[in-house]
Amino acid sequence: QVQLVESGGGLMQAGGSLRLSCAASGGTFSMLNMGWFRQAPGKEREFVAHIKYNYNTYYEDSAKGRFTIPRDNAKNTVYLQMNSLKPEDTAVYYCAATLKRLLWERLRASSEYDYWGQGAQVTVSS
């Protein structure tokens, strides 16, 4: 059973940067396809970014050019590097994992992921 633990959230001013970490245990990390989602108050959980086992990456339009999703298989960790933060980035950010090799149409769907972290709060002030 895969367990995911996020860290690195916090309060940041608009224009600043934050890096979230997601440490995985209990599985073969190098085979996992990893995603980041976020949920703002009163809104549905939405896709942010995805990195496959082969390091291919995918981003929601709102994240392109500002966020990156590197992974370090030696540390069993995936990151979400967030730059040029905006107040609308305020949300609880969730790390997720799946062994399924998803096409673009499906990797944005939270229902395709089998394992989830507990979430990390990110608050961006204007």
NUMI-835370 format. One record per residue (C-alpha): residue in three letters; x, y, z. Coordinates in steps of 0.2 Angstrom, whole numbers, plus 5000, padded with zeros to 4 digits. Layout:
N
  code     X     Y     Z
   ALA     X     Y     Z
...
//
This chain:
126
  code     X     Y     Z
   GLN  5000  5000  5000
   VAL  5007  5017  4995
   GLN  5007  5031  5007
   LEU  5010  5049  5003
   VAL  5015  5063  5014
   GLU  5015  5081  5008
   SER  5025  5095  5016
   GLY  5031  5113  5012
   GLY  5015  5123  5012
   GLY  5013  5139  5020
   LEU  5009  5158  5018
   MET  5017  5168  5004
   GLN  5015  5185  4996
   ALA  5010  5186  4978
   GLY  5024  5184  4966
   GLY  5034  5173  4978
   SER  5039  5155  4977
   LEU  5035  5139  4986
   ARG  5040  5121  4984
   LEU  5029  5107  4990
   SER  5036  5090  4993
   CYS  5027  5073  4993
   ALA  5036  5058  5000
   ALA  5030  5041  4995
   SER  5033  5024  5004
   GLY  5026  5007  5003
   GLY  5028  5005  4984
   THR  5040  5005  4970
   PHE  5041  5024  4967
   SER  5049  5023  4951
   MET  5034  5015  4943
   LEU  5022  5027  4950
   ASN  5014  5041  4940
   MET  5012  5056  4951
   GLY  5000  5070  4951
   TRP  4996  5086  4960
   PHE  4979  5093  4963
   ARG  4972  5107  4973
   GLN  4955  5112  4981
   ALA  4951  5130  4985
   PRO  4937  5134  4997
   GLY  4920  5130  4990
   LYS  4927  5123  4974
   GLU  4930  5106  4967
   ARG  4947  5098  4967
   GLU  4956  5102  4951
   PHE  4971  5095  4942
   VAL  4988  5105  4943
   ALA  5002  5094  4936
   HIS  5007  5076  4932
   ILE  5023  5067  4930
   LYS  5024  5050  4923
   TYR  5036  5036  4928
   ASN  5046  5040  4912
   TYR  5048  5059  4917
   ASN  5035  5065  4905
   THR  5026  5080  4912
   TYR  5009  5088  4910
   TYR  5002  5104  4916
   GLU  4985  5112  4918
   ASP  4985  5129  4908
   SER  4984  5139  4925
   ALA  5001  5131  4930
   LYS  5010  5131  4913
   GLY  5026  5143  4914
   ARG  5024  5145  4933
   PHE  5024  5127  4941
   THR  5035  5112  4938
   ILE  5034  5094  4944
   PRO  5051  5086  4946
   ARG  5053  5069  4954
   ASP  5068  5061  4963
   ASN  5067  5043  4962
   ALA  5082  5041  4974
   LYS  5072  5050  4987
   ASN  5055  5043  4983
   THR  5049  5061  4982
   VAL  5039  5072  4969
   TYR  5039  5090  4971
   LEU  5028  5105  4965
   GLN  5039  5120  4962
   MET  5027  5135  4962
   ASN  5034  5152  4956
   SER  5025  5168  4952
   LEU  5012  5164  4965
   LYS  4995  5172  4963
   PRO  4981  5174  4976
   GLU  4970  5162  4966
   ASP  4983  5149  4969
   THR  4977  5148  4987
   ALA  4971  5130  4990
   VAL  4974  5114  4999
   TYR  4987  5105  4988
   TYR  4986  5086  4986
   CYS  4998  5074  4980
   ALA  4991  5058  4971
   ALA  4998  5042  4964
   THR  4993  5029  4952
   LEU  5001  5014  4943
   LYS  4990  5017  4928
   ARG  4998  5025  4913
   LEU  4985  5038  4908
   LEU  4982  5048  4893
   TRP  4980  5067  4894
   GLU  4961  5065  4894
   ARG  4961  5054  4910
   LEU  4977  5060  4920
   ARG  4967  5076  4924
   ALA  4953  5066  4933
   SER  4955  5063  4952
   SER  4946  5047  4951
   GLU  4960  5039  4941
   TYR  4972  5040  4956
   ASP  4973  5027  4969
   TYR  4983  5035  4983
   TRP  4982  5052  4990
   GLY  4991  5062  5003
   GLN  4983  5072  5017
   GLY  4985  5089  5009
   ALA  4996  5104  5012
   GLN  4988  5122  5014
   VAL  4995  5135  5002
   THR  4989  5153  5005
   VAL  4995  5167  4994
   SER  4991  5185  5000
   SER  4990  5200  4988
//
